[in-house]
Amino acid sequence: MRFEISKVLDAIEGRVCTDPSLARAVVDLAEVIRWQDLDGGRPASLLRLGLVIDALARQLEEDSVPVYAIVHRALLSDADLTSNERMVVRRWADDGLVEVLDNPGDRMLEVADLLGLPVLSRVRFDGLGGRFPWLGQPGRVLAPVPGAGGPVFIAHVGGGQSPATGTRSPAGAKLLTRQWRCPEPGCALFGGGGGGGAFADLARVDRAPAGQPPPTLRGGVPTCPRHGARLGDAGPRPRTEVLAVRIGGLVRRRFVLTETQPVLVGRAPDQSEGITLGQWLNDESRRWISRNHVRFELRVGEVIVTDTSTNGSGIRPKGSMAEPDRLPLAPQQSRVLGEGDIVELYPGVQIGRAEELPTGAPFTPTSVMAEAPTMTMRLPRP
């Protein structure tokens, strides 16, 4: 059982991030782990985060949906968690996958405000509508509650179960145009973690700036939420484009394209940061799609797609599924991805800009809880 639970925690780890481009909702991890009625199990369990993530994926009809988790530092030594769970949360903190704070306060609402994300919480946040007017909008604050087969969401305002996003606040839009650097050595959020001194920290910022979380604002000054130190401006943040992979009508994965790092997509790309599709392909599409099928690059704000396959690809202009509209993309041929264009590696296997690639699948997204031993959960019966 211990091995199975470890596999579940590894799967959950792939769904937590502080990347503003990928996170789909904000959660307070200390609150989530104590929703005992979700599974009828221990007083505190990290597996409940997996249940909530699965519920969010079902509601959004997407696979691999990440959440932005705020973690109270006391959770790192919470005796109600197992030693393995505490170790996992510490690793997430060291890797910058979650924010660990001494006093989280309303950081969860600040992140939701800066990024325009919904909040998953049972707290009603009464009295905070003046500071955060969007709290009164339907779908912006959803309470995960027990349901048949797993958690469901109930909106605090306006009813319904659909998570709603908003526009990033003006402050958030401005903060996310810059890179930030924390003066504290080894800062996982604004330096990369792992020590090595100030120069090493700056180098880490240069390598992976796109996923930096938004700073907290104290008196209008960008500040590290973990260390409380004023952040230094490390220059403009590189341009990014969020792309999505849709297979069989279901958005399986979103990924961020930057000007500094091309991304390979295929059956099993050689690139460590490449997007692997093999686990979602049937036998026929697996034979057609190459290991390294297409390469995406971002140049001067334009997405360039290059076919690196054996069999070639196609472009669906403006997303048209009509066969006469399909433009062939021969091996080694490149093309600028126009507005609404979709790259088709094989019928039903498509890649496009995330906001232009709607999902709509008749089946349930992959569960992060698939390996969980049934005795660890007592879900309500249908």
C-alpha positions as CSV (number, residue, x, y, z in Angstrom):
1,M,0.0,0.0,0.0
2,R,2.8,2.4,0.8
3,F,4.2,2.1,-2.7
4,E,0.7,2.7,-4.2
5,I,0.3,5.8,-2.1
6,S,3.7,7.1,-3.1
7,K,2.7,6.7,-6.8
8,V,-0.4,8.8,-6.1
9,L,1.6,11.5,-4.4
10,D,3.9,11.5,-7.4
11,A,0.9,11.9,-9.7
12,I,-0.4,14.8,-7.5
13,E,3.0,16.4,-7.6
14,G,2.6,16.7,-11.4
15,R,-0.5,18.8,-10.8
16,V,0.8,21.5,-8.4
17,C,2.7,24.5,-9.7
18,T,3.1,28.2,-9.2
19,D,3.3,29.0,-12.9
20,P,0.9,31.8,-13.7
21,S,0.4,30.5,-17.2
22,L,-0.7,26.9,-16.2
23,A,-2.4,27.1,-12.8
24,R,-6.2,26.8,-13.1
25,A,-7.3,27.5,-9.5
26,V,-5.9,28.5,-6.1
27,V,-6.2,26.3,-2.9
28,D,-5.1,26.5,0.7
29,L,-3.4,23.1,1.2
30,A,-3.8,23.3,5.0
31,E,-7.6,23.6,4.5
32,V,-7.8,20.9,1.9
33,I,-6.0,18.2,3.8
34,R,-8.6,18.4,6.7
35,W,-11.8,18.0,4.6
36,Q,-12.3,14.7,6.3
37,D,-15.8,14.3,4.9
38,L,-14.4,13.9,1.4
39,D,-13.1,10.4,2.1
40,G,-14.0,9.6,5.7
41,G,-10.3,8.9,6.4
42,R,-7.6,10.3,8.6
43,P,-7.9,13.7,10.2
44,A,-5.4,15.0,7.7
45,S,-4.5,13.5,4.4
46,L,-2.5,14.8,1.4
47,L,-4.5,12.5,-0.8
48,R,-7.5,14.8,-0.5
49,L,-5.7,17.3,-2.7
50,G,-5.8,14.6,-5.4
51,L,-9.5,14.2,-5.0
52,V,-10.0,18.0,-5.4
53,I,-7.8,18.1,-8.4
54,D,-9.7,15.2,-10.0
55,A,-13.0,17.1,-9.4
56,L,-11.5,20.2,-11.0
57,A,-10.4,18.2,-14.0
58,R,-13.8,16.7,-14.4
59,Q,-15.5,20.1,-14.2
60,L,-13.1,21.7,-16.7
61,E,-13.2,18.6,-18.9
62,E,-9.4,18.7,-19.1
63,D,-6.6,16.4,-18.2
64,S,-3.5,17.4,-16.2
65,V,-5.1,20.4,-14.5
66,P,-2.6,22.1,-12.1
67,V,-3.5,24.1,-9.0
68,Y,-1.7,26.8,-7.2
69,A,-1.3,25.7,-3.6
70,I,-0.6,28.0,-0.7
71,V,1.0,26.1,2.2
72,H,1.2,27.3,5.9
73,R,4.7,26.5,7.2
74,A,3.2,24.6,10.1
75,L,2.1,22.0,7.7
76,L,5.7,20.9,7.2
77,S,5.7,19.5,10.7
78,D,2.0,18.6,11.1
79,A,1.8,15.4,13.1
80,D,-1.5,14.4,11.5
81,L,0.3,13.8,8.2
82,T,2.5,10.8,7.7
83,S,6.2,11.3,7.6
84,N,6.1,10.6,3.9
85,E,3.5,13.2,3.3
86,R,5.5,15.8,5.2
87,M,8.6,14.9,3.2
88,V,6.6,15.3,-0.1
89,V,5.3,18.8,0.9
90,R,8.9,19.8,1.8
91,R,10.1,18.7,-1.6
92,W,7.3,20.7,-3.3
93,A,8.4,23.7,-1.3
94,D,12.1,23.2,-2.1
95,D,11.2,22.8,-5.8
96,G,9.1,26.0,-5.8
97,L,5.9,24.0,-6.8
98,V,4.0,25.5,-3.8
99,E,4.2,28.7,-1.8
100,V,5.2,28.0,1.9
101,L,4.4,31.0,4.1
102,D,4.6,31.7,7.8
103,N,1.4,33.7,7.7
104,P,-0.6,33.0,4.6
105,G,-3.3,35.5,5.5
106,D,-5.1,36.5,2.4
107,R,-2.3,35.5,0.0
108,M,-4.7,33.0,-1.6
109,L,-7.1,35.8,-2.5
110,E,-4.2,38.0,-3.7
111,V,-2.9,35.3,-6.1
112,A,-6.5,34.8,-7.4
113,D,-6.8,38.6,-7.9
114,L,-3.5,39.0,-9.6
115,L,-4.0,36.0,-11.9
116,G,-7.8,36.0,-12.4
117,L,-8.1,32.4,-11.0
118,P,-11.0,30.8,-9.1
119,V,-10.6,29.9,-5.4
120,L,-11.4,26.4,-4.1
121,S,-12.4,26.9,-0.5
122,R,-15.2,26.4,2.0
123,V,-14.5,29.8,3.5
124,R,-16.9,32.5,2.4
125,F,-14.5,35.4,2.8
126,D,-17.3,37.6,4.2
127,G,-16.3,41.3,4.5
128,L,-13.6,41.1,1.9
129,G,-15.8,42.1,-1.1
130,G,-14.6,45.7,-0.9
131,R,-11.0,44.7,-1.5
132,F,-11.8,41.9,-3.9
133,P,-15.1,42.7,-5.7
134,W,-14.9,39.6,-7.9
135,L,-15.7,37.5,-4.8
136,G,-19.3,38.2,-5.6
137,Q,-19.1,36.8,-9.1
138,P,-20.5,33.3,-9.8
139,G,-18.0,30.6,-9.9
140,R,-15.0,32.6,-8.5
141,V,-15.2,30.9,-5.1
142,L,-16.2,27.2,-5.1
143,A,-16.6,24.9,-2.1
144,P,-15.6,21.3,-2.7
145,V,-18.1,19.0,-0.9
146,P,-18.8,15.3,-0.9
147,G,-20.6,13.9,-3.9
148,A,-21.4,10.6,-5.5
149,G,-18.1,9.1,-6.6
150,G,-16.0,12.0,-5.4
151,P,-16.1,15.7,-4.6
152,V,-18.3,18.2,-6.4
153,F,-18.2,22.0,-6.3
154,I,-20.9,24.4,-5.0
155,A,-20.5,28.1,-5.7
156,H,-20.8,30.4,-2.7
157,V,-22.5,33.0,-4.9
158,G,-24.8,32.4,-7.8
159,G,-25.0,28.7,-7.6
160,G,-23.6,26.2,-10.1
161,Q,-20.5,24.1,-10.2
162,S,-18.5,25.7,-12.9
163,P,-15.2,27.4,-12.0
164,A,-15.0,30.9,-13.5
165,T,-11.9,32.8,-14.4
166,G,-11.5,36.5,-14.6
167,T,-9.0,38.9,-16.1
168,R,-5.7,39.5,-14.3
169,S,-5.8,42.6,-12.2
170,P,-3.8,45.7,-13.6
171,A,-1.2,45.1,-10.9
172,G,-0.9,41.4,-11.8
173,A,-0.6,42.2,-15.5
174,K,2.2,44.6,-14.7
175,L,4.1,42.4,-12.3
176,L,4.1,39.5,-14.8
177,T,5.9,41.6,-17.4
178,R,9.1,41.5,-15.2
179,Q,11.4,38.9,-13.7
180,W,12.0,39.2,-10.0
181,R,14.9,38.1,-7.8
182,C,14.9,37.6,-4.0
183,P,18.0,38.6,-2.1
184,E,17.7,35.5,0.1
185,P,20.0,32.8,-1.1
186,G,18.3,29.7,-2.4
187,C,14.8,31.2,-2.7
188,A,12.8,28.6,-4.5
189,L,10.3,31.1,-5.9
190,F,12.5,33.9,-7.0
191,G,15.9,32.4,-7.2
192,G,15.6,28.7,-8.0
193,G,16.5,27.1,-4.7
194,G,19.3,24.8,-3.9
195,G,21.9,27.4,-2.7
196,G,25.0,28.3,-4.6
197,G,25.1,32.0,-3.9
198,A,23.7,35.1,-5.5
199,F,25.2,34.5,-9.0
200,A,23.8,31.0,-9.1
201,D,20.4,32.3,-8.0
202,L,20.4,34.9,-10.8
203,A,21.4,32.2,-13.3
204,R,18.4,30.1,-12.3
205,V,16.1,33.0,-12.7
206,D,17.5,33.5,-16.2
207,R,16.9,29.8,-17.1
208,A,13.3,29.5,-16.0
209,P,11.6,32.9,-15.6
210,A,8.4,32.0,-17.3
211,G,7.0,30.0,-14.3
212,Q,7.8,32.6,-11.7
213,P,4.8,33.3,-9.4
214,P,3.5,36.8,-8.9
215,P,5.2,38.7,-6.1
216,T,3.1,39.8,-3.1
217,L,2.6,43.6,-2.8
218,R,3.4,45.3,0.5
219,G,2.7,49.0,0.3
220,G,2.8,48.7,-3.5
221,V,6.3,47.2,-3.4
222,P,7.0,43.7,-5.0
223,T,8.0,41.5,-2.1
224,C,8.9,37.8,-1.7
225,P,5.9,36.2,0.0
226,R,8.1,33.6,1.7
227,H,10.9,35.7,3.0
228,G,9.3,39.1,3.2
229,A,12.2,40.7,1.4
230,R,11.9,43.3,-1.3
231,L,12.4,41.8,-4.7
232,G,14.9,43.1,-7.2
233,D,13.9,43.7,-10.8
234,A,15.8,41.2,-13.0
235,G,14.6,42.5,-16.3
236,P,11.7,41.9,-18.7
237,R,10.1,38.5,-18.6
238,P,10.4,36.7,-21.9
239,R,7.3,36.4,-24.1
240,T,5.3,33.2,-23.7
241,E,2.5,31.4,-25.4
242,V,0.4,28.7,-23.8
243,L,-0.3,25.8,-26.2
244,A,-2.5,22.8,-25.6
245,V,-2.7,19.2,-26.8
246,R,-6.1,17.8,-27.6
247,I,-6.6,14.1,-28.3
248,G,-9.9,12.6,-29.0
249,G,-11.7,15.8,-28.1
250,L,-10.1,16.1,-24.6
251,V,-7.4,18.6,-23.8
252,R,-4.8,16.4,-22.3
253,R,-2.0,18.8,-21.6
254,R,-1.1,22.5,-21.6
255,F,2.5,23.7,-22.0
256,V,4.3,27.0,-22.1
257,L,6.4,28.1,-25.1
258,T,9.1,30.7,-24.5
259,E,11.5,32.5,-26.8
260,T,14.4,30.8,-25.1
261,Q,13.4,27.2,-25.4
262,P,11.8,25.4,-28.4
263,V,9.6,22.5,-27.4
264,L,9.4,19.1,-29.2
265,V,6.1,17.2,-29.3
266,G,5.8,13.6,-30.3
267,R,5.3,10.0,-29.3
268,A,8.3,10.1,-27.0
269,P,10.5,13.1,-27.6
270,D,14.3,13.0,-27.0
271,Q,14.1,16.4,-25.4
272,S,13.7,16.2,-21.6
273,E,11.3,19.1,-21.6
274,G,9.4,17.7,-24.6
275,I,5.7,16.8,-24.6
276,T,5.1,13.0,-24.6
277,L,1.9,11.9,-26.3
278,G,2.4,8.1,-26.3
279,Q,0.3,7.3,-23.2
280,W,-2.8,8.8,-24.9
281,L,-2.4,7.3,-28.4
282,N,-4.0,4.2,-29.8
283,D,-2.0,1.7,-31.8
284,E,-2.7,3.2,-35.2
285,S,-1.8,6.8,-34.2
286,R,1.2,5.6,-32.3
287,R,2.6,4.0,-35.5
288,W,2.0,7.2,-37.5
289,I,3.3,9.8,-35.0
290,S,7.1,10.0,-34.7
291,R,9.1,10.2,-31.5
292,N,9.9,13.8,-32.4
293,H,7.0,14.8,-34.5
294,V,6.8,18.6,-34.4
295,R,8.9,21.4,-33.0
296,F,7.4,24.7,-31.7
297,E,9.3,27.9,-31.4
298,L,8.4,31.4,-30.4
299,R,10.1,34.1,-32.4
300,V,9.3,37.8,-32.1
301,G,5.9,36.9,-30.7
302,E,5.0,34.4,-33.5
303,V,4.6,30.7,-33.0
304,I,6.6,28.7,-35.6
305,V,5.8,25.0,-36.1
306,T,8.3,22.8,-37.9
307,D,7.5,19.2,-38.8
308,T,10.3,16.9,-37.7
309,S,8.5,13.6,-38.4
310,T,8.6,10.9,-41.0
311,N,5.0,11.0,-42.1
312,G,4.2,14.7,-42.0
313,S,1.5,16.7,-40.3
314,G,-1.3,19.2,-41.3
315,I,-2.6,22.6,-40.4
316,R,-6.3,23.3,-39.8
317,P,-6.7,27.0,-40.7
318,K,-9.0,28.7,-38.2
319,G,-9.7,25.3,-36.7
320,S,-11.7,24.1,-39.7
321,M,-12.2,20.3,-39.6
322,A,-13.3,20.3,-43.3
323,E,-10.9,18.0,-45.1
324,P,-10.5,20.3,-48.2
325,D,-9.2,23.1,-45.8
326,R,-6.4,21.0,-44.4
327,L,-3.0,22.3,-45.4
328,P,-0.2,19.6,-45.5
329,L,2.9,20.2,-43.5
330,A,5.7,18.1,-45.0
331,P,8.7,16.8,-43.1
332,Q,11.2,19.6,-42.3
333,Q,8.7,22.3,-43.4
334,S,8.0,25.2,-41.2
335,R,4.9,27.5,-40.9
336,V,3.8,30.4,-38.8
337,L,0.8,29.4,-36.7
338,G,-1.9,31.9,-37.5
339,E,-4.8,33.0,-35.3
340,G,-7.1,30.0,-34.7
341,D,-4.8,27.6,-36.6
342,I,-4.5,24.0,-35.3
343,V,-1.6,21.6,-36.0
344,E,-2.9,18.1,-36.6
345,L,-0.4,15.3,-36.1
346,Y,-2.9,12.6,-36.9
347,P,-6.7,12.7,-37.1
348,G,-7.9,13.6,-33.6
349,V,-4.4,14.5,-32.3
350,Q,-4.2,18.3,-32.4
351,I,-2.2,21.2,-30.9
352,G,-3.1,24.9,-30.8
353,R,-3.2,27.9,-28.6
354,A,-4.9,27.0,-25.4
355,E,-7.5,29.7,-25.6
356,E,-8.4,28.6,-29.1
357,L,-8.6,24.9,-28.5
358,P,-11.8,24.1,-26.6
359,T,-12.3,20.7,-25.0
360,G,-15.4,18.6,-25.3
361,A,-15.0,14.9,-24.6
362,P,-17.5,12.3,-23.6
363,F,-15.2,10.6,-21.2
364,T,-13.6,11.3,-17.8
365,P,-10.1,12.8,-17.6
366,T,-7.3,10.7,-16.2
367,S,-7.4,10.5,-12.5
368,V,-4.4,11.3,-10.3
369,M,-6.0,8.9,-7.8
370,A,-6.0,5.9,-10.1
371,E,-3.4,4.1,-8.0
372,A,-4.9,4.9,-4.6
373,P,-5.7,1.8,-2.5
374,T,-9.4,1.7,-2.0
375,M,-9.1,1.2,1.8
376,T,-7.6,4.7,2.1
377,M,-10.9,6.3,1.0
378,R,-14.5,5.8,1.7
379,L,-16.2,7.7,-1.0
380,P,-20.0,8.2,-0.9
381,R,-21.9,5.6,-2.9
382,P,-24.0,6.8,-5.9
